[in-house]
């Protein structure tokens, strides 16, 4: 009886985590199709850095004790980002300026620190900081060229980030830090992608 009650309590968290993963996977479909149609040009440096950081985040979060329903989305992100990174080799913007190089260096430093020190929480924090740095070039690109990004893909990604927040059961550093950061990061991109449409709507009003 007690086990049945515990399962019912955990079901909402499991459902939100699964929903976040499904939406995240679906979000990459229109984005990847947009790349293949040459309508979207992903930043090679950003996506390769994101793929590396996603790997570090999954490994460090799991080692720090995060449950599987919270890790589902980061795992999907890791695989999806790697695929986009591969596509960026031929269809992306591969401008490796100083900022992009520093972002990649930060990702590698986080991985190395985690391996050397064996401190997963430190690696998790560093990976979040590095992910933020990797996002800056993408935000600049979206801000200047919103028409070169896929609104549907980023919108679905934002909703998946919201569901990931709802999947948090214990508000610990290991379980909640990535989800909180990811939601903030996706919210910034979501705003930048839809900013032209919002401006037009305001003008009509």
C-alpha positions as CSV (number, residue, x, y, z in Angstrom):
1,X,0.0,0.0,0.0
2,X,2.8,2.4,0.9
3,X,4.7,1.5,-2.2
4,X,1.6,2.2,-4.3
5,X,1.2,5.7,-2.7
6,X,4.8,6.5,-3.4
7,X,4.4,5.5,-7.0
8,X,1.4,7.8,-7.3
9,X,3.3,10.7,-5.8
10,X,6.3,10.2,-8.1
11,X,4.1,9.9,-11.3
12,X,3.7,13.6,-11.9
13,X,7.5,14.1,-11.8
14,X,8.1,11.2,-14.1
15,X,5.4,12.4,-16.5
16,X,6.9,15.9,-16.7
17,X,10.4,14.5,-17.2
18,X,9.2,12.2,-20.0
19,X,7.2,15.0,-21.5
20,X,10.3,17.3,-21.5
21,X,12.4,14.7,-23.2
22,X,9.7,14.0,-25.9
23,X,9.3,17.7,-26.7
24,X,13.0,18.2,-26.8
25,X,13.3,15.4,-29.3
26,X,10.4,16.7,-31.4
27,X,11.9,20.3,-31.2
28,X,15.0,19.2,-33.1
29,X,13.0,17.8,-36.0
30,X,11.9,21.1,-37.5
31,X,15.2,22.6,-36.6
32,X,17.2,19.9,-38.4
33,X,14.8,20.1,-41.4
34,X,15.4,23.8,-41.5
35,X,19.2,23.2,-41.6
36,X,18.8,20.7,-44.4
37,X,16.8,23.2,-46.3
38,X,19.5,25.9,-45.8
39,X,17.1,28.1,-43.9
40,X,19.0,27.8,-40.6
41,X,22.8,28.1,-40.1
42,X,23.8,26.8,-36.7
43,X,27.0,28.0,-35.1
44,X,29.5,25.2,-35.3
45,X,31.4,26.4,-32.2
46,X,28.3,26.8,-30.1
47,X,26.8,23.4,-31.0
48,X,30.0,21.5,-30.6
49,X,30.5,23.2,-27.3
50,X,26.9,22.4,-26.2
51,X,27.4,18.7,-27.2
52,X,30.5,18.5,-25.0
53,X,28.9,20.3,-22.1
54,X,25.8,18.2,-22.3
55,X,27.9,15.1,-21.9
56,X,29.7,16.6,-18.9
57,X,26.3,17.6,-17.4
58,X,24.8,14.2,-17.8
59,X,27.8,12.4,-16.3
60,X,28.3,14.9,-13.4
61,X,24.6,15.1,-12.5
62,X,24.2,11.3,-12.5
63,X,27.3,11.0,-10.3
64,X,26.0,13.7,-8.0
65,X,22.8,11.7,-7.5
66,X,20.2,13.2,-9.9
67,X,17.4,10.8,-10.6
68,X,16.8,9.4,-14.1
69,X,13.6,11.3,-14.8
70,X,15.6,14.6,-14.5
71,X,18.4,13.2,-16.7
72,X,16.2,12.2,-19.5
73,X,16.2,15.7,-21.1
74,X,20.0,16.2,-20.8
75,X,20.6,12.9,-22.5
76,X,18.3,13.8,-25.4
77,X,20.0,17.2,-25.6
78,X,23.4,15.5,-25.7
79,X,22.5,13.3,-28.7
80,X,20.5,15.9,-30.6
81,X,23.2,18.6,-30.1
82,X,25.8,16.3,-31.4
83,X,23.8,15.6,-34.6
84,X,23.3,19.3,-35.2
85,X,27.0,19.9,-34.6
86,X,27.8,17.3,-37.3
87,X,25.5,19.0,-39.7
88,X,27.1,22.4,-38.9
89,X,30.3,21.2,-40.5
90,X,28.8,21.7,-44.0
91,X,25.7,23.8,-43.4
92,X,26.6,25.9,-40.4
93,X,28.5,29.1,-39.5
94,X,32.0,27.9,-38.5
95,X,33.4,31.2,-37.3
96,X,35.9,30.2,-34.6
97,X,36.6,33.6,-33.1
98,X,38.1,34.3,-29.7
99,X,34.9,34.0,-27.8
100,X,34.0,30.7,-29.3
101,X,37.4,29.3,-28.6
102,X,37.1,30.4,-25.0
103,X,33.8,28.6,-24.7
104,X,35.2,25.4,-26.0
105,X,38.2,25.8,-23.7
106,X,35.8,26.2,-20.8
107,X,33.9,23.1,-21.7
108,X,37.2,21.1,-21.9
109,X,38.4,22.6,-18.7
110,X,35.2,21.5,-16.9
111,X,35.6,18.0,-18.2
112,X,39.2,17.9,-17.1
113,X,38.5,19.3,-13.7
114,X,35.8,16.7,-13.1
115,X,38.1,13.9,-14.1
116,X,41.0,15.1,-12.0
117,X,39.3,16.3,-8.9
118,X,36.4,13.8,-8.9
119,X,34.0,16.6,-7.8
120,X,30.9,16.3,-9.9
121,X,29.1,19.3,-8.5
122,X,32.1,21.5,-9.4
123,X,32.0,20.2,-12.9
124,X,28.3,20.8,-13.1
125,X,28.6,24.4,-12.1
126,X,31.5,25.0,-14.5
127,X,29.6,23.3,-17.3
128,X,26.7,25.6,-16.7
129,X,28.9,28.7,-16.8
130,X,30.6,27.4,-20.0
131,X,27.2,26.6,-21.5
132,X,26.2,30.2,-20.8
133,X,29.3,31.4,-22.6
134,X,28.6,29.1,-25.5
135,X,25.1,30.5,-25.7
136,X,26.2,34.1,-26.1
137,X,27.3,33.8,-29.8
138,X,24.0,32.1,-30.5
139,X,22.0,34.9,-28.8
140,X,23.9,37.5,-30.8
141,X,23.2,35.6,-34.0
142,X,19.5,35.2,-33.2
143,X,19.2,38.8,-32.2
144,X,20.7,40.0,-35.5
145,X,19.2,37.3,-37.8
146,X,16.0,36.0,-36.2
147,X,14.8,35.0,-39.7
148,X,17.6,32.4,-39.9
149,X,16.3,30.5,-36.9
150,X,13.4,28.1,-36.6
151,X,10.7,29.5,-34.3
152,X,8.8,26.2,-33.9
153,X,11.9,24.4,-32.9
154,X,12.9,26.9,-30.3
155,X,9.4,27.3,-29.0
156,X,9.1,23.5,-28.4
157,X,12.5,23.7,-26.7
158,X,11.2,26.4,-24.4
159,X,8.2,24.3,-23.4
160,X,10.4,21.3,-22.8
161,X,12.5,23.4,-20.5
162,X,9.4,24.5,-18.6
163,X,8.4,20.8,-18.1
164,X,11.9,20.0,-16.9
165,X,11.4,22.6,-14.1
166,X,8.1,20.8,-13.2
167,X,10.0,17.5,-13.1
168,X,12.1,18.6,-10.2
169,X,11.2,16.7,-7.1
170,X,14.0,17.7,-4.7
171,X,15.4,21.3,-5.1
172,X,19.0,20.3,-4.6
173,X,22.0,21.6,-6.5
174,X,22.4,18.3,-8.3
175,X,18.8,18.0,-9.3
176,X,17.7,21.5,-10.0
177,X,20.6,23.6,-11.1
178,X,20.8,22.5,-14.7
179,X,17.0,22.6,-15.1
180,X,16.8,26.2,-13.8
181,X,19.7,27.4,-15.9
182,X,18.3,25.6,-19.0
183,X,14.9,27.3,-18.6
184,X,16.5,30.8,-18.3
185,X,18.7,30.1,-21.3
186,X,15.8,28.9,-23.4
187,X,13.7,31.9,-22.3
188,X,16.3,34.3,-23.7
189,X,16.4,32.5,-27.0
190,X,12.6,32.2,-27.1
191,X,12.3,36.0,-26.6
192,X,14.9,36.8,-29.3
193,X,13.3,34.5,-31.8
194,X,9.8,36.0,-31.3
195,X,10.9,39.6,-30.8
196,X,10.2,40.7,-34.4
197,X,6.7,39.2,-34.2
198,X,6.1,40.9,-30.9
199,X,7.2,44.2,-32.3
200,X,4.8,43.9,-35.3
201,X,2.0,42.9,-32.9
202,X,2.7,46.0,-30.7
203,X,2.7,48.3,-33.8
204,X,-0.7,47.0,-34.9
205,X,-2.1,47.5,-31.4
